[in-house]
Amino acid sequence: MNAAPTSSSSIRAAFSYCAQQVHRYDYHHYLCLLHLPPPMRKAAFAFRAFNVEIARAMDSASEPRVGLMRLFWWKEALDKIFAKKLVEQPVATALSTVISEHKIGKHWLKRMVEARINDASRDENCIPGSISDLERYAEDTVSTILYMTLQAGGVQSAAADHAASHVGKAGGLLLLMKSLPHHAGRTTGRIPYIPVDVAEKHGLPVISLEGRWEVQNEALSDAVFEVASAAVMHLHKARELGPTVPKAAIPILLPAVAAQVLFDSLERRNFDVFDSRLGRGVLGVSPLWYQLKLKWHAWRNKY
């Protein structure tokens, strides 16, 4: 049985909630979205807010089991949304509206939540074997957001899709590296998100002592540099596609600027992810400078 129509005031409140969540937990992307045309921006806020919900499921949980339950709740919620059933949650309300208006495919959203479930379910000692494994995770969790935003914006372009794939992988890899200190206090096994082959290549020894990592900083920095270098190669590939990407897709691909800013910040700190300066401002730079970078690229129709 289909749900009763949601009131316009509830829908407005839902989109407002999405914007607030993205502003609070994903500020660098919030600033990117401000460059989108208003109709497209609404959809993008819904997608980003959904990502906030599933990305924070494990972090905000009192124990891993509770976080996994939240992720499975979202997986079931997506089934209900696509079955046109009411899910009384603001992000779900916004998603339902966007899905209906723009005919967004279910596979993108399910791919996002299933990637998070698989990541949360694995043993902490079972880390990615290669950078390719990390790239697949970034594709599933980040590139998909850009694909859906392109669809919501009515952009049908193979070049834009390919660029979105590379931009998502670049941003995803770099954010995983930036998040390593956060995970340092949550795991007692091997360093998550540093692939096995990269760790072995750089002789990265890890000893777990009372829930804290004891690592050789130089070896860790070298490993982070290798993953970050793979990310910046994706940025180069995305930008090589620039001349063939439709103008309407450029604002959607502005997260490439965020990825470049983060890479540059890591480079200035010699890829020491424990340098506290990386946490200052927006991705390690002043908010004003970051916004000027976005405006400059948007004005020049570049990403």
C-alpha positions, -999 to 999 in steps of 0.1 A, spaced: 0 0 0 14 34 -10 22 61 15 1 92 17 17 122 0 41 141 22 32 177 29 51 205 12 62 219 45 76 185 56 95 183 23 110 218 28 120 209 63 136 177 51 158 196 25 167 222 51 178 194 74 199 178 46 217 212 40 223 216 77 238 181 80 261 186 51 271 220 64 280 204 98 297 172 88 309 177 52 316 214 50 341 214 21 315 197 -1 288 220 12 308 249 -2 311 231 -35 273 226 -37 266 263 -34 279 267 -70 252 244 -83 219 257 -98 192 257 -71 172 227 -85 203 206 -88 216 218 -55 185 204 -37 192 169 -51 229 171 -43 222 181 -7 200 150 -4 227 127 -18 254 142 4 232 141 35 225 104 28 263 99 26 267 117 59 241 94 75 258 62 64 294 74 68 287 84 104 267 53 112 297 35 127 314 66 142 283 77 162 275 42 174 283 31 209 295 -2 196 301 -17 161 269 -39 162 248 -8 167 264 10 138 259 -20 115 222 -21 125 219 15 114 234 7 81 210 -22 76 182 1 86 192 24 57 194 -5 33 158 -15 42 147 22 41 159 24 5 137 -6 -4 107 11 12 115 44 -6 116 28 -40 84 9 -31 68 43 -24 63 36 13 67 63 39 99 65 59 97 91 86 132 104 86 142 138 70 170 125 47 147 97 36 119 122 29 143 143 8 157 113 -11 122 101 -18 113 134 -34 145 136 -55 142 100 -66 106 107 -78 115 139 -95 147 128 -113 141 90 -117 173 82 -98 183 45 -100 182 24 -69 215 7 -77 236 38 -70 222 43 -35 223 6 -26 259 4 -38 268 32 -14 253 16 17 264 -19 8 300 -7 4 298 8 39 283 -24 53 311 -45 38 337 -21 51 322 -21 86 317 -59 86 353 -69 78 377 -79 106 400 -50 116 430 -70 105 415 -76 71 426 -45 53 426 -37 15 452 -57 -4 460 -30 -29 453 6 -40 428 -9 -65 407 -22 -36 407 13 -21 397 28 -55 367 4 -58 356 16 -23 360 52 -33 341 46 -65 312 30 -46 310 56 -19 320 89 -36 319 86 -74 283 74 -71 272 107 -55 286 126 -86 268 101 -110 235 108 -93 240 145 -93 248 144 -130 216 125 -136 196 149 -114 211 178 -135 200 162 -167 236 158 -178 240 128 -202 277 125 -211 301 96 -211 330 121 -207 313 137 -176 307 102 -162 343 92 -167 355 125 -151 331 119 -122 346 85 -116 381 99 -114 372 128 -93 353 106 -68 382 82 -66 407 110 -60 386 126 -33 378 93 -17 414 81 -15 426 114 -1 398 116 25 407 80 36 443 91 42 432 122 61 410 101 83 438 78 95 443 96 128 406 92 135 408 55 130 440 53 151 420 56 183 394 31 171 414 1 159 439 -22 176 450 -42 146 467 -31 114 463 4 101 431 5 81 431 19 46 468 15 40 468 -14 15 489 -45 24 511 -42 -6 518 -6 1 526 -12 38 550 -41 29 567 -20 2 575 7 26 584 -16 55 556 -2 76 557 -19 110 527 -16 132 525 -26 168 493 -22 187 497 -10 223 466 -4 244 445 6 215 471 30 200 493 26 170 531 28 173 544 34 138 575 47 121 563 82 109 586 82 79 573 48 67 537 59 72 543 92 54 558 72 25 528 49 24 504 79 25 523 96 -3 519 65 -25 481 64 -20 479 102 -24 499 100 -56 474 75 -70 447 100 -61 463 129 -79 467 108 -110 429 104 -110 427 142 -108 449 145 -138 428 120 -158 396 139 -148 411 172 -160 423 158 -193 386 151 -200 377 187 -193 375 199 -230 349 172 -237 328 176 -206 296 196 -210 295 230 -194 266 220 -172 287 193 -156 315 216 -145 299 227 -112 291 191 -103 328 182 -106 341 210 -84 349 185 -57 381 180 -78 392 214 -63 386 200 -28 407 170 -36 435 191 -50 435 214 -19 437 183 3 466 168 -17 484 202 -15 479 204 22 492 168 27 522 177 5 530 208 26 530 186 57 552 159 41 522 136 41 523 134 79 486 127 85 491 133 123 501 169 117 474 189 135 476 217 109 457 194 85 426 198 107 426 236 106 402 256 85 389 237 55 411 208 45 442 225 60 437 259 44 418 290 55 380 290 46 384 322 27 412 308 5 392 276 -1 361 296 -12 382 318 -35 397 287 -51 362 273 -57 350 307 -71 380 310 -94 375 276 -109 338 280 -112 342 314 -129 367 298 -154 345 268 -160 372 246 -147 374 218 -121 
